[in-house]
Amino acid sequence: IAGRPKSGKTSLFYEILKLEGGLDTGFLFAFEKGYNFLDGLNVIDIGSWSDFIEAIDELEEDDEGFKYVGVDTIDIAGRLCQEYVLRKASTKDGKRYEAMADIPFGKGYDLVEAEWSRQWGRLDRIFGGWMAITHDKDKTVKEKSGLEYDKTMMSATGRTGDYIKNSSDFIVFIDI
């Protein structure tokens, strides 16, 4: 689900839960707090990628009967995954990497993709799927022919955004 801030992305997830068996059938990994007025929603607040991994570990032990999982937002999840990979690679190599490009030979991007895929794969195994929430953005596209137009796209970028786009059954854009 992609949309402008406060367009109702998390509320849409909430309403889907209500229609698909009730609020107890699912929960939200909240990388940001956009759920305050959604009464009865099961939420796991996530402040770091390590928190996310630990929550998935617990759900592997006992999924508590949940069928649906939402992740709000994948933009923040992607940033936290990168920070996690940078810290881990810095410790391993005995260096201080501050950006993905600092890790030699472009391996930082491969490490992020591997870590991201590992955790999302675990969600697939536990729940059979997930619903990702992200923002959208407008981009002006100019074709070789000179034709120019605006296109609305997901704001999630890089390999984490590509993973979401490529593994989604469908992508929904909502607006106010």
Residue frames relative to the residue before (quaternion, step in Angstrom):
aa qw qx qy qz dx dy dz
I 1.0000 0.0000 0.0000 0.0000 0.00 0.00 0.00
A 0.0133 -0.7935 0.6079 -0.0254 3.56 -0.73 1.08
G 0.2442 0.7715 -0.5644 0.1634 3.55 -1.06 0.72
R 0.6760 -0.4722 0.3822 0.4171 3.50 -1.36 0.16
P 0.6304 -0.5064 0.4044 0.4273 3.59 -1.18 0.39
K 0.8553 0.1138 -0.1381 0.4862 3.54 -1.04 0.96
S 0.4159 0.7047 -0.4773 0.3204 3.60 1.15 0.58
G 0.6287 -0.5731 0.3290 0.4099 3.61 1.24 -0.11
K 0.2652 0.7964 -0.5065 0.1969 3.60 1.17 0.48
T 0.7036 0.4331 -0.2587 0.5004 3.58 0.82 -1.00
S 0.6174 0.5382 -0.3410 0.4614 3.59 1.06 -0.68
L 0.6111 0.5352 -0.3491 0.4672 3.59 1.07 -0.66
F 0.6251 0.5194 -0.3301 0.4802 3.60 0.96 -0.84
Y 0.6383 0.5434 -0.2984 0.4564 3.58 0.96 -0.96
E 0.6932 0.4699 -0.2748 0.4724 3.59 0.86 -0.96
I 0.6052 0.5400 -0.3513 0.4677 3.59 1.07 -0.67
L 0.6319 0.5231 -0.3322 0.4655 3.59 0.95 -0.84
K 0.6559 0.5195 -0.3148 0.4482 3.58 0.88 -0.93
L 0.6991 0.4699 -0.2648 0.4694 3.60 0.99 -0.82
E 0.7409 0.4321 -0.2110 0.4689 3.58 1.09 -0.73
G 0.8154 -0.2518 0.1187 0.5077 3.59 1.03 0.62
G 0.6547 -0.5266 0.3120 0.4435 3.57 1.23 -0.01
L 0.6876 -0.5202 0.3368 0.3783 3.52 -1.30 0.43
D 0.6427 0.5414 -0.3291 0.4306 3.60 1.12 -0.53
T 0.5666 0.6042 -0.3907 0.4016 3.59 1.25 -0.03
G 0.8218 0.1321 -0.0596 0.5510 3.59 1.19 -0.25
F 0.1709 -0.7681 0.6070 0.1113 3.52 -1.34 0.05
L 0.3897 -0.7178 0.5442 0.1918 3.48 -1.37 0.32
F 0.2738 -0.6742 0.6588 0.1908 3.54 -1.05 0.88
A 0.1169 -0.8297 0.5448 0.0327 3.59 -0.34 1.22
F 0.1414 -0.7798 0.6086 0.0381 3.54 -0.36 1.30
E 0.7526 0.1196 -0.1228 0.6357 3.56 1.34 -0.20
K 0.4625 -0.6934 0.4838 0.2669 3.55 -1.16 0.59
G 0.2395 0.7566 -0.5717 0.2081 3.52 -0.15 1.32
Y 0.5865 0.6139 -0.3221 0.4188 3.53 1.25 0.46
N 0.3332 0.8182 -0.4409 0.1587 3.59 1.28 -0.05
F 0.7612 0.3651 -0.2090 0.4935 3.62 0.99 -0.68
L 0.5407 0.6002 -0.4070 0.4263 3.58 1.24 0.30
D 0.2432 -0.8339 0.4866 0.0936 3.53 0.22 1.38
G 0.8479 0.2071 -0.1640 0.4597 3.54 -0.93 0.97
L 0.4633 0.6765 -0.4526 0.3506 3.58 1.26 0.03
N 0.3682 -0.7008 0.5668 0.2281 3.58 -0.94 0.92
V 0.0005 0.8234 -0.5621 0.0778 3.57 -0.60 1.18
I 0.1126 -0.7198 0.6784 0.0945 3.52 -1.20 0.72
D 0.2745 -0.7661 0.5595 0.1571 3.60 -0.49 1.17
I 0.1385 -0.7936 0.5918 0.0283 3.55 -0.87 1.03
G 0.1047 -0.8198 0.5623 0.0286 3.57 -0.72 1.11
S 0.7848 0.1066 -0.0607 0.6075 3.56 1.27 -0.27
W 0.6371 -0.5155 0.3964 0.4138 3.55 -1.26 0.32
S 0.6020 0.5563 -0.3531 0.4511 3.59 1.08 -0.66
D 0.6060 0.5394 -0.3462 0.4710 3.61 1.07 -0.74
F 0.6420 0.5322 -0.3093 0.4571 3.57 0.98 -0.90
I 0.6602 0.5025 -0.3027 0.4690 3.58 0.90 -0.95
E 0.6636 0.5085 -0.3043 0.4565 3.60 0.91 -0.90
A 0.6429 0.5143 -0.3220 0.4674 3.59 1.00 -0.80
I 0.6474 0.4954 -0.3193 0.4832 3.59 0.98 -0.79
D 0.5947 0.5622 -0.3558 0.4513 3.61 1.04 -0.77
E 0.6787 0.4924 -0.2872 0.4631 3.57 0.88 -0.97
L 0.6759 0.4928 -0.2920 0.4637 3.57 0.98 -0.83
E 0.5847 0.5483 -0.3744 0.4662 3.60 1.16 -0.48
E 0.6382 0.5168 -0.3121 0.4778 3.57 1.11 -0.71
D 0.7854 -0.0945 0.1174 0.6003 3.57 0.96 -0.97
D 0.2294 -0.8082 0.5298 0.1164 3.57 -0.37 1.23
E 0.3735 -0.7855 0.4301 0.2418 3.58 1.36 0.13
G 0.6552 -0.5514 0.3055 0.4163 3.58 1.17 0.56
F 0.4202 0.7002 -0.4796 0.3212 3.59 1.23 0.14
K 0.2262 -0.7701 0.5835 0.1241 3.56 -1.11 0.77
Y 0.7859 0.2713 -0.1088 0.5448 3.56 1.13 -0.69
V 0.0436 -0.7842 0.6189 0.0123 3.54 -1.07 0.77
G 0.1375 -0.7720 0.6164 0.0716 3.54 -1.04 0.86
V 0.1725 -0.7606 0.6177 0.1008 3.56 -1.16 0.62
D 0.0046 0.8234 -0.5578 0.1042 3.55 -0.50 1.29
T 0.6373 -0.4813 -0.5902 0.1175 1.76 -0.69 2.37
I 0.5647 -0.5998 0.4413 0.3559 3.53 -1.21 0.48
D 0.5147 0.6259 -0.4191 0.4094 3.59 1.22 -0.36
I 0.7044 0.4362 -0.2517 0.5002 3.56 0.86 -1.01
A 0.6112 0.5496 -0.3503 0.4491 3.59 1.00 -0.78
G 0.6567 0.5150 -0.3097 0.4556 3.59 0.94 -0.85
R 0.6472 0.5096 -0.3161 0.4706 3.59 0.99 -0.82
L 0.6772 0.4864 -0.2952 0.4666 3.60 0.93 -0.89
C 0.6027 0.5398 -0.3527 0.4700 3.58 1.10 -0.65
Q 0.6537 0.5062 -0.3153 0.4659 3.60 0.93 -0.83
E 0.6427 0.5172 -0.3230 0.4638 3.59 0.95 -0.86
Y 0.6344 0.5362 -0.3117 0.4614 3.57 1.02 -0.85
V 0.6741 0.4879 -0.2876 0.4742 3.57 0.90 -0.96
L 0.6330 0.5291 -0.3348 0.4553 3.61 0.97 -0.80
R 0.6642 0.4958 -0.3046 0.4693 3.61 0.91 -0.91
K 0.6721 0.5079 -0.2954 0.4505 3.56 0.89 -0.96
A 0.6776 0.4755 -0.2867 0.4822 3.61 0.94 -0.90
S 0.6141 0.5450 -0.3453 0.4545 3.61 1.04 -0.73
T 0.6662 0.4948 -0.2941 0.4741 3.57 0.92 -0.93
K 0.6684 0.5163 -0.2986 0.4445 3.57 0.89 -0.97
D 0.7713 0.3703 -0.1844 0.4837 3.58 0.89 -0.99
G 0.4143 -0.7194 0.4630 0.3106 3.60 1.28 -0.20
K 0.5848 0.5396 -0.3737 0.4766 3.57 1.15 0.66
R 0.3929 -0.6919 0.5421 0.2703 3.55 -1.29 0.08
Y 0.0775 -0.7986 0.5969 0.0029 3.54 -0.17 1.32
E 0.1657 -0.8087 0.5602 0.0687 3.56 -0.86 1.00
A 0.7735 0.1550 -0.0958 0.6070 3.56 1.27 -0.33
M 0.6390 -0.5423 0.3709 0.4000 3.56 -1.14 0.56
A 0.6470 0.5393 -0.3183 0.4350 3.59 1.02 -0.76
D 0.5671 0.6046 -0.3807 0.4097 3.61 1.23 -0.31
I 0.6133 0.5238 -0.3549 0.4728 3.59 1.16 -0.50
P 0.5075 -0.7174 0.3851 0.2819 3.60 -0.57 1.17
F 0.8665 0.1807 -0.1496 0.4406 3.50 -1.36 0.63
G 0.6107 -0.5935 0.3454 0.3944 3.60 1.13 0.55
K 0.3768 0.7652 -0.4563 0.2538 3.57 1.27 0.22
G 0.5343 0.6373 -0.4102 0.3743 3.59 1.16 -0.47
Y 0.6637 0.5022 -0.3015 0.4652 3.55 0.97 -0.86
D 0.6268 0.5189 -0.3288 0.4794 3.57 1.08 -0.71
L 0.6482 0.5213 -0.3157 0.4564 3.59 1.00 -0.81
V 0.6356 0.5109 -0.3264 0.4779 3.59 1.01 -0.79
E 0.6571 0.5128 -0.3119 0.4560 3.57 0.88 -0.93
A 0.6638 0.5045 -0.3038 0.4611 3.59 0.95 -0.87
E 0.6685 0.4918 -0.2997 0.4706 3.61 0.90 -0.91
W 0.6477 0.5192 -0.3092 0.4640 3.58 0.91 -0.96
S 0.6830 0.4930 -0.2815 0.4596 3.58 0.84 -1.02
R 0.6220 0.5519 -0.3362 0.4420 3.58 1.02 -0.79
Q 0.7230 0.4341 -0.2631 0.4687 3.61 0.78 -0.95
W 0.6608 0.4824 -0.3186 0.4786 3.62 0.96 -0.76
G 0.6012 0.5476 -0.3519 0.4635 3.58 1.12 -0.61
R 0.6222 0.5264 -0.3344 0.4733 3.57 1.06 -0.72
L 0.6322 0.5153 -0.3359 0.4711 3.61 0.97 -0.77
D 0.6249 0.5361 -0.3322 0.4601 3.59 1.02 -0.79
R 0.6771 0.4941 -0.2981 0.4567 3.58 0.91 -0.90
I 0.6900 0.4787 -0.2850 0.4621 3.59 0.95 -0.83
F 0.8376 0.2273 -0.0655 0.4923 3.57 0.75 -1.06
G 0.4486 -0.6855 0.4674 0.3323 3.58 1.16 -0.35
G 0.8049 -0.1128 0.0630 0.5792 3.58 1.25 0.09
W 0.1813 -0.7646 0.6132 0.0804 3.51 -1.35 0.08
M 0.2757 -0.7143 0.6090 0.2070 3.54 -1.30 0.23
A 0.1839 -0.7934 0.5757 0.0722 3.55 -0.66 1.14
I 0.1803 -0.7655 0.6119 0.0845 3.55 -1.03 0.88
T 0.0720 0.7915 -0.5995 0.0947 3.54 -0.89 0.99
H 0.5035 -0.6024 0.5060 0.3572 3.55 -1.29 0.10
D 0.3063 -0.7197 0.5716 0.2481 3.53 -1.26 0.07
K 0.1375 -0.7716 0.6154 0.0833 3.54 -1.30 0.27
D 0.3965 -0.6923 0.5479 0.2516 3.53 -1.21 0.50
K 0.0561 -0.7803 0.6228 0.0073 3.53 -1.05 0.84
T 0.3394 -0.7143 0.5715 0.2189 3.55 -0.99 0.82
V 0.1548 -0.7844 0.5989 0.0447 3.54 -0.76 1.13
K 0.0709 -0.7782 0.6233 0.0305 3.54 -0.94 0.93
E 0.2656 -0.7844 0.5461 0.1259 3.54 -0.59 1.21
K 0.6765 -0.4981 0.3562 0.4091 3.58 -1.27 0.37
S 0.6355 0.5475 -0.3214 0.4395 3.55 1.13 -0.67
G 0.5740 -0.5900 0.3769 0.4247 3.58 1.28 -0.26
L 0.4911 0.6529 -0.4297 0.3846 3.56 1.28 -0.25
E 0.0626 -0.8008 0.5956 -0.0115 3.57 -0.84 1.02
Y 0.1247 0.7886 -0.5915 0.1129 3.57 -0.90 0.92
D 0.4612 -0.6485 0.5274 0.2977 3.55 -1.31 0.36
K 0.0992 -0.7818 0.6153 0.0183 3.53 -1.07 0.84
T 0.3022 -0.7311 0.5816 0.1894 3.57 -0.94 0.87
M 0.0293 -0.8118 0.5809 -0.0520 3.55 -0.80 1.11
M 0.5886 -0.5176 0.4619 0.4152 3.54 -1.30 0.21
S 0.4441 -0.6984 0.4882 0.2770 3.58 -1.04 0.72
A 0.5316 0.6044 -0.4191 0.4201 3.60 1.21 -0.33
T 0.0660 -0.8259 0.5595 -0.0213 3.55 -0.70 1.11
G 0.7216 0.4549 -0.3158 0.4155 3.51 -1.34 -0.12
R 0.7886 -0.3341 0.2310 0.4617 3.53 -1.26 -0.35
T 0.6124 0.5312 -0.3622 0.4600 3.59 1.11 -0.58
G 0.6540 0.4952 -0.3086 0.4815 3.58 0.98 -0.79
D 0.6306 0.5287 -0.3251 0.4660 3.58 1.02 -0.81
Y 0.6218 0.5413 -0.3433 0.4500 3.59 0.98 -0.83
I 0.6689 0.4972 -0.2992 0.4645 3.57 0.87 -0.98
K 0.6695 0.5001 -0.3064 0.4558 3.61 0.82 -0.95
N 0.7302 0.4584 -0.2466 0.4427 3.58 0.83 -0.99
S 0.7520 0.3835 -0.2259 0.4862 3.60 1.08 -0.54
S 0.5189 0.6334 -0.4168 0.3948 3.59 1.27 0.09
D 0.4514 -0.6610 0.5267 0.2861 3.54 -1.10 0.73
F 0.7699 -0.1242 0.0682 0.6222 3.55 1.13 -0.66
I 0.2652 -0.7362 0.6041 0.1505 3.54 -1.26 0.53
V 0.1485 -0.7954 0.5862 0.0414 3.54 -0.81 1.09
F 0.1578 -0.7526 0.6334 0.0866 3.55 -0.93 0.96
I 0.0537 -0.7953 0.6031 0.0299 3.58 -0.84 0.94
D 0.1424 -0.7796 0.6072 0.0576 3.53 -1.21 0.54
I 0.5817 -0.5712 0.4421 0.3740 3.55 -1.25 0.34
